[in-house]
Amino acid sequence: MPDAERAERGAAYMATLDPGLEAALRKGMAPIAPDFADMMVEFGYGEMMSRPGLDPKSRQFVTLGILAGLGHPVDQLKGHINGALSVGITPREIVEALMQVAIYAGFPAATNALRVAKRVFADRGVSPLPSSGEL
């Protein structure tokens, strides 16, 4: 049975990362597992991601490290890099966090994550490198 309060909290948190995130999740899951979308919104975002113990920036750093360390959830990593940018994490901070992954999860995982970040940055028109005026 859906929990309206958790669903509302989850939808609000998802909107801070990407205003279209909930709709995309629901559309993607509708043909195969619509209940899974409910679970993600209610539990994943409404219960876990919106807990008061970490601010959204800190939570995104943790999420980036975990997804990058796993080495295979490319779509989720892309979404959370976008989310990290949306909550104020800079491209340079994202690169530093993903480079840190190499120490614990290996260079292949970090390399793959950095490639995903490169594509997200290109799509968003941002760069982790200093501009020529900052050198």
MDAnalysis code that builds the backbone (N, CA, C; Angstrom):
import MDAnalysis as mda
import numpy as np

u = mda.Universe.empty(405, n_residues=135, atom_resindex=np.repeat(np.arange(135), 3), trajectory=True)
u.add_TopologyAttr("name", ["N", "CA", "C"] * 135)
u.add_TopologyAttr("resid", np.arange(1, 136))
u.add_TopologyAttr("resname", ["MET", "PRO", "ASP", "ALA", "GLU", "ARG", "ALA", "GLU", "ARG", "GLY", "ALA", "ALA", "TYR", "MET", "ALA", "THR", "LEU", "ASP", "PRO", "GLY", "LEU", "GLU", "ALA", "ALA", "LEU", "ARG", "LYS", "GLY", "MET", "ALA", "PRO", "ILE", "ALA", "PRO", "ASP", "PHE", "ALA", "ASP", "MET", "MET", "VAL", "GLU", "PHE", "GLY", "TYR", "GLY", "GLU", "MET", "MET", "SER", "ARG", "PRO", "GLY", "LEU", "ASP", "PRO", "LYS", "SER", "ARG", "GLN", "PHE", "VAL", "THR", "LEU", "GLY", "ILE", "LEU", "ALA", "GLY", "LEU", "GLY", "HIS", "PRO", "VAL", "ASP", "GLN", "LEU", "LYS", "GLY", "HIS", "ILE", "ASN", "GLY", "ALA", "LEU", "SER", "VAL", "GLY", "ILE", "THR", "PRO", "ARG", "GLU", "ILE", "VAL", "GLU", "ALA", "LEU", "MET", "GLN", "VAL", "ALA", "ILE", "TYR", "ALA", "GLY", "PHE", "PRO", "ALA", "ALA", "THR", "ASN", "ALA", "LEU", "ARG", "VAL", "ALA", "LYS", "ARG", "VAL", "PHE", "ALA", "ASP", "ARG", "GLY", "VAL", "SER", "PRO", "LEU", "PRO", "SER", "SER", "GLY", "GLU", "LEU"])
u.atoms.positions = np.array([
    [0.844, -1.181, 0.000],
    [0.000, 0.000, 0.000],
    [0.889, 1.244, 0.000],
    [0.667, 2.162, -0.931],
    [1.485, 3.366, -1.008],
    [1.367, 4.225, 0.250],
    [2.462, 4.838, 0.606],
    [2.508, 5.748, 1.738],
    [2.599, 7.161, 1.153],
    [1.509, 7.908, 1.225],
    [1.422, 9.224, 0.581],
    [2.462, 10.204, 1.113],
    [2.719, 10.184, 2.406],
    [3.689, 11.117, 2.995],
    [5.102, 10.823, 2.492],
    [5.476, 9.544, 2.501],
    [6.813, 9.182, 1.996],
    [6.914, 9.460, 0.505],
    [5.842, 9.203, -0.243],
    [5.853, 9.460, -1.682],
    [6.036, 10.947, -1.960],
    [5.367, 11.779, -1.196],
    [5.496, 13.232, -1.372],
    [6.910, 13.701, -1.028],
    [7.442, 13.186, 0.069],
    [8.804, 13.536, 0.491],
    [9.813, 13.061, -0.550],
    [9.613, 11.844, -1.055],
    [10.504, 11.313, -2.070],
    [10.451, 12.103, -3.358],
    [9.257, 12.452, -3.801],
    [9.104, 13.247, -5.020],
    [9.776, 14.607, -4.864],
    [9.645, 15.212, -3.698],
    [10.269, 16.518, -3.452],
    [11.793, 16.408, -3.495],
    [12.325, 15.357, -2.890],
    [13.782, 15.184, -2.900],
    [14.275, 14.940, -4.322],
    [13.571, 14.089, -5.048],
    [13.948, 13.802, -6.434],
    [13.958, 15.079, -7.266],
    [13.009, 15.960, -7.025],
    [12.922, 17.211, -7.771],
    [14.116, 18.118, -7.520],
    [14.736, 18.007, -6.324],
    [15.935, 18.818, -6.074],
    [17.098, 18.350, -6.932],
    [17.107, 17.060, -7.268],
    [18.173, 16.515, -8.106],
    [17.899, 16.751, -9.584],
    [16.632, 16.561, -9.969],
    [16.228, 16.713, -11.367],
    [14.707, 16.770, -11.386],
    [14.123, 17.885, -11.820],
    [12.669, 18.006, -11.813],
    [11.942, 16.912, -12.604],
    [12.600, 16.282, -13.554],
    [11.966, 15.232, -14.342],
    [12.294, 13.822, -13.902],
    [13.020, 13.678, -12.805],
    [13.503, 12.367, -12.373],
    [12.376, 11.393, -12.036],
    [11.423, 11.833, -11.253],
    [10.348, 10.916, -10.875],
    [9.563, 10.459, -12.100],
    [9.210, 11.392, -12.975],
    [8.449, 11.033, -14.181],
    [9.230, 10.060, -15.055],
    [10.531, 10.285, -15.200],
    [11.357, 9.379, -16.012],
    [11.421, 7.991, -15.391],
    [11.569, 7.939, -14.074],
    [11.589, 6.646, -13.384],
    [10.270, 5.917, -13.595],
    [9.184, 6.610, -13.396],
    [7.872, 5.974, -13.542],
    [7.622, 5.530, -14.989],
    [8.005, 6.340, -15.946],
    [7.829, 5.977, -17.350],
    [8.679, 4.754, -17.699],
    [9.900, 4.733, -17.218],
    [10.789, 3.613, -17.505],
    [10.339, 2.302, -16.881],
    [9.736, 2.368, -15.724],
    [9.317, 1.166, -15.012],
    [7.891, 0.728, -15.335],
    [7.076, 1.622, -15.890],
    [5.658, 1.323, -16.142],
    [5.426, 0.024, -16.920],
    [6.189, -0.248, -17.985],
    [5.901, -1.462, -18.755],
    [6.343, -2.761, -18.079],
    [7.180, -2.653, -17.057],
    [7.735, -3.880, -16.480],
    [7.507, -4.013, -14.978],
    [7.643, -2.917, -14.226],
    [7.543, -3.010, -12.765],
    [7.118, -1.675, -12.158],
    [5.875, -1.264, -12.382],
    [5.441, 0.027, -11.833],
    [5.543, 0.095, -10.312],
    [5.369, -1.039, -9.639],
    [5.505, -1.045, -8.180],
    [6.926, -0.713, -7.743],
    [7.903, -1.063, -8.582],
    [9.291, -0.759, -8.264],
    [9.512, 0.753, -8.229],
    [8.881, 1.465, -9.149],
    [8.984, 2.928, -9.140],
    [8.419, 3.483, -7.831],
    [7.287, 2.950, -7.389],
    [6.724, 3.374, -6.105],
    [7.722, 3.135, -4.977],
    [8.359, 1.980, -4.984],
    [9.339, 1.645, -3.943],
    [10.507, 2.615, -3.951],
    [11.007, 2.926, -5.150],
    [12.131, 3.857, -5.248],
    [11.759, 5.245, -4.739],
    [10.593, 5.731, -5.153],
    [10.163, 7.062, -4.723],
    [9.929, 7.076, -3.217],
    [9.165, 6.100, -2.721],
    [8.793, 6.099, -1.312],
    [9.944, 5.728, -0.385],
    [10.597, 4.605, -0.665],
    [11.653, 4.168, 0.246],
    [13.000, 4.793, -0.112],
    [13.399, 4.626, -1.367],
    [14.717, 5.115, -1.767],
    [14.914, 6.598, -1.518],
    [13.936, 7.385, -1.968],
    [14.068, 8.837, -1.834],
    [13.271, 9.400, -0.661],
    [12.085, 8.872, -0.406],
    [11.238, 9.398, 0.659],
    [11.675, 8.992, 2.046],
    [12.360, 7.868, 2.141],
    [12.817, 7.375, 3.446],
    [14.330, 7.545, 3.602],
    [15.100, 6.986, 2.679],
    [16.559, 6.973, 2.849],
    [17.234, 8.286, 2.433],
    [17.001, 8.719, 1.207],
    [17.726, 9.897, 0.706],
    [17.312, 11.177, 1.425],
    [16.122, 11.228, 1.955],
    [15.660, 12.460, 2.599],
    [15.835, 12.451, 4.123],
    [16.581, 11.478, 4.625],
    [16.849, 11.457, 6.069],
    [17.589, 12.734, 6.465],
    [17.421, 13.191, 7.695],
    [18.038, 14.449, 8.114],
    [19.529, 14.369, 8.446],
    [20.127, 13.200, 8.486],
    [21.508, 13.066, 8.948],
    [22.582, 13.641, 8.048],
    [22.297, 13.783, 6.752],
    [23.264, 14.366, 5.806],
    [22.552, 15.391, 4.945],
    [23.261, 16.447, 4.599],
    [22.691, 17.420, 3.679],
    [22.759, 16.833, 2.256],
    [21.995, 17.383, 1.315],
    [21.969, 16.817, -0.041],
    [23.335, 16.727, -0.721],
    [24.212, 17.699, -0.496],
    [25.552, 17.630, -1.096],
    [26.307, 16.414, -0.570],
    [26.316, 16.242, 0.725],
    [27.024, 15.104, 1.318],
    [26.445, 13.793, 0.828],
    [25.125, 13.731, 0.763],
    [24.462, 12.508, 0.303],
    [24.840, 12.200, -1.146],
    [24.955, 13.237, -1.978],
    [25.341, 13.023, -3.370],
    [26.798, 12.562, -3.477],
    [27.684, 13.101, -2.649],
    [29.074, 12.630, -2.656],
    [29.136, 11.135, -2.338],
    [28.403, 10.730, -1.307],
    [28.377, 9.312, -0.935],
    [27.832, 8.478, -2.091],
    [26.750, 8.930, -2.677],
    [26.116, 8.201, -3.770],
    [27.054, 8.085, -4.967],
    [27.743, 9.163, -5.312],
    [28.696, 9.111, -6.428],
    [29.787, 8.081, -6.165],
    [30.324, 8.074, -4.962],
    [31.379, 7.130, -4.637],
    [30.914, 5.687, -4.733],
    [29.731, 5.423, -4.240],
    [29.205, 4.056, -4.279],
    [28.936, 3.621, -5.710],
    [28.244, 4.453, -6.471],
    [27.928, 4.085, -7.853],
    [29.185, 3.917, -8.689],
    [30.138, 4.822, -8.516],
    [31.392, 4.707, -9.260],
    [32.156, 3.454, -8.839],
    [32.167, 3.171, -7.552],
    [32.872, 1.992, -7.058],
    [32.274, 0.689, -7.563],
    [30.974, 0.664, -7.747],
    [30.345, -0.537, -8.296],
    [30.817, -0.790, -9.725],
    [31.070, 0.283, -10.448],
    [31.656, 0.160, -11.778],
    [30.707, -0.140, -12.915],
    [29.427, -0.356, -12.658],
    [28.539, -0.727, -13.759],
    [27.242, 0.056, -13.864],
    [26.760, 0.767, -12.859],
    [25.463, 1.447, -13.003],
    [25.601, 2.810, -13.699],
    [25.903, 2.766, -15.003],
    [26.200, 3.980, -15.758],
    [25.025, 4.957, -15.761],
    [23.829, 4.483, -16.014],
    [22.680, 5.391, -16.056],
    [22.457, 6.074, -14.711],
    [22.574, 5.322, -13.642],
    [22.369, 5.892, -12.312],
    [23.489, 6.886, -11.979],
    [24.717, 6.553, -12.352],
    [25.831, 7.464, -12.109],
    [25.621, 8.765, -12.876],
    [25.214, 8.654, -14.125],
    [24.929, 9.852, -14.925],
    [23.879, 10.705, -14.230],
    [22.803, 10.088, -13.789],
    [21.750, 10.831, -13.107],
    [22.218, 11.497, -11.829],
    [23.057, 10.800, -11.070],
    [23.511, 11.375, -9.810],
    [24.619, 12.400, -9.993],
    [25.375, 12.337, -11.085],
    [26.305, 13.428, -11.397],
    [25.492, 14.676, -11.721],
    [24.444, 14.514, -12.517],
    [23.549, 15.647, -12.779],
    [22.946, 16.164, -11.477],
    [22.515, 15.252, -10.619],
    [21.953, 15.646, -9.331],
    [22.964, 16.378, -8.466],
    [24.204, 15.918, -8.486],
    [25.262, 16.574, -7.712],
    [25.449, 18.019, -8.188],
    [25.464, 18.203, -9.491],
    [25.572, 19.561, -10.030],
    [24.373, 20.403, -9.596],
    [23.208, 19.799, -9.586],
    [21.982, 20.524, -9.224],
    [21.949, 20.966, -7.768],
    [22.617, 20.226, -6.880],
    [22.623, 20.624, -5.464],
    [23.857, 21.446, -5.104],
    [24.640, 21.849, -6.109],
    [25.733, 22.782, -5.867],
    [27.130, 22.198, -5.777],
    [27.297, 20.933, -6.081],
    [28.638, 20.357, -6.116],
    [29.272, 20.783, -7.437],
    [30.489, 21.248, -7.369],
    [31.143, 21.757, -8.574],
    [31.685, 20.606, -9.425],
    [31.859, 20.850, -10.707],
    [32.482, 19.820, -11.555],
    [33.842, 19.372, -11.009],
    [34.622, 20.298, -10.510],
    [35.944, 19.942, -9.967],
    [35.801, 19.022, -8.758],
    [34.845, 19.284, -7.880],
    [34.620, 18.424, -6.720],
    [34.159, 17.032, -7.148],
    [33.337, 16.975, -8.177],
    [32.894, 15.679, -8.692],
    [34.074, 14.890, -9.209],
    [34.944, 15.534, -9.977],
    [36.137, 14.855, -10.499],
    [37.002, 14.350, -9.353],
    [37.216, 15.166, -8.353],
    [38.038, 14.744, -7.213],
    [37.421, 13.538, -6.507],
    [36.111, 13.564, -6.309],
    [35.439, 12.431, -5.657],
    [35.588, 11.164, -6.489],
    [35.430, 11.288, -7.802],
    [35.531, 10.109, -8.666],
    [36.969, 9.607, -8.764],
    [37.941, 10.496, -8.717],
    [39.342, 10.062, -8.709],
    [39.652, 9.271, -7.445],
    [39.065, 9.673, -6.333],
    [39.266, 8.985, -5.053],
    [38.836, 7.521, -5.124],
    [37.878, 7.234, -5.982],
    [37.374, 5.870, -6.160],
    [38.500, 4.915, -6.566],
    [39.486, 5.411, -7.300],
    [40.577, 4.557, -7.784],
    [41.312, 3.861, -6.642],
    [41.436, 4.524, -5.523],
    [42.184, 3.951, -4.401],
    [41.500, 2.709, -3.844],
    [40.175, 2.743, -3.762],
    [39.442, 1.665, -3.102],
    [38.741, 0.697, -4.040],
    [38.373, 1.168, -5.224],
    [37.626, 0.311, -6.157],
    [38.409, 0.028, -7.431],
    [39.555, 0.669, -7.594],
    [40.397, 0.412, -8.751],
    [40.311, 1.489, -9.812],
    [41.377, 1.528, -10.607],
    [41.459, 2.517, -11.673],
    [40.409, 2.300, -12.764],
    [40.065, 1.069, -13.120],
    [39.022, 0.911, -14.139],
    [37.685, 1.529, -13.713],
    [37.298, 1.339, -12.457],
    [36.034, 1.915, -11.981],
    [36.094, 3.439, -12.008],
    [37.214, 3.996, -11.570],
    [37.359, 5.459, -11.572],
    [37.389, 5.998, -12.997],
    [38.093, 5.308, -13.874],
    [38.168, 5.738, -15.277],
    [36.791, 5.741, -15.915],
    [36.042, 4.673, -15.709],
    [34.696, 4.612, -16.270],
    [33.817, 5.734, -15.717],
    [33.905, 5.989, -14.427],
    [33.103, 7.051, -13.810],
    [33.488, 8.420, -14.354],
    [34.775, 8.641, -14.536],
    [35.227, 9.923, -15.080],
    [34.753, 10.112, -16.518],
    [34.674, 9.031, -17.262],
    [34.144, 9.126, -18.631],
    [32.666, 9.502, -18.619],
    [31.918, 8.941, -17.684],
    [30.505, 9.317, -17.553],
    [30.415, 10.800, -17.189],
    [31.236, 11.230, -16.237],
    [31.230, 12.641, -15.831],
    [31.572, 13.547, -17.010],
    [32.523, 13.154, -17.814],
    [32.908, 13.946, -18.988],
    [31.707, 14.170, -19.901],
    [30.914, 13.120, -20.118],
    [29.721, 13.241, -20.974],
    [28.671, 14.146, -20.325],
    [28.465, 13.994, -19.024],
    [27.489, 14.840, -18.327],
    [27.933, 16.292, -18.391],
    [29.202, 16.551, -18.137],
    [29.707, 17.926, -18.178],
    [29.525, 18.525, -19.571],
    [29.808, 17.749, -20.605],
    [29.629, 18.235, -21.976],
    [28.158, 18.561, -22.238],
    [27.267, 17.684, -21.789],
    [25.831, 17.924, -21.971],
    [25.377, 19.186, -21.245],
    [25.973, 19.446, -20.090],
    [25.570, 20.606, -19.282],
    [26.383, 21.857, -19.598],
    [27.416, 21.727, -20.434],
    [28.232, 22.879, -20.792],
    [29.092, 23.395, -19.661],
    [29.586, 22.468, -18.820],
    [30.464, 22.846, -17.714],
    [31.786, 22.102, -17.830],
    [32.773, 22.594, -17.114],
    [34.090, 21.967, -17.149],
    [34.675, 21.937, -15.745],
    [35.425, 20.885, -15.427],
    [36.102, 20.838, -14.128],
    [37.435, 21.584, -14.150],
    [37.860, 21.978, -15.340],
    [39.158, 22.630, -15.485],
    [39.013, 24.133, -15.297],
    [40.042, 24.774, -14.746],
    [39.955, 26.228, -14.580],
    [39.916, 26.910, -15.942],
    [39.210, 28.042, -15.999],
    [39.199, 28.807, -17.246],
    [40.568, 29.443, -17.433],
    [40.847, 29.912, -18.632],
    [42.165, 30.477, -18.919],
    [42.477, 31.662, -18.012],
    [41.460, 32.377, -17.544],
    [41.679, 33.509, -16.642],
    [42.025, 33.085, -15.229],
    [41.831, 31.814, -14.893],
    [42.088, 31.325, -13.531],
    [43.439, 30.648, -13.403],
    [44.151, 30.472, -14.494],
    [45.439, 29.750, -14.444],
    [46.524, 30.559, -13.813],
])
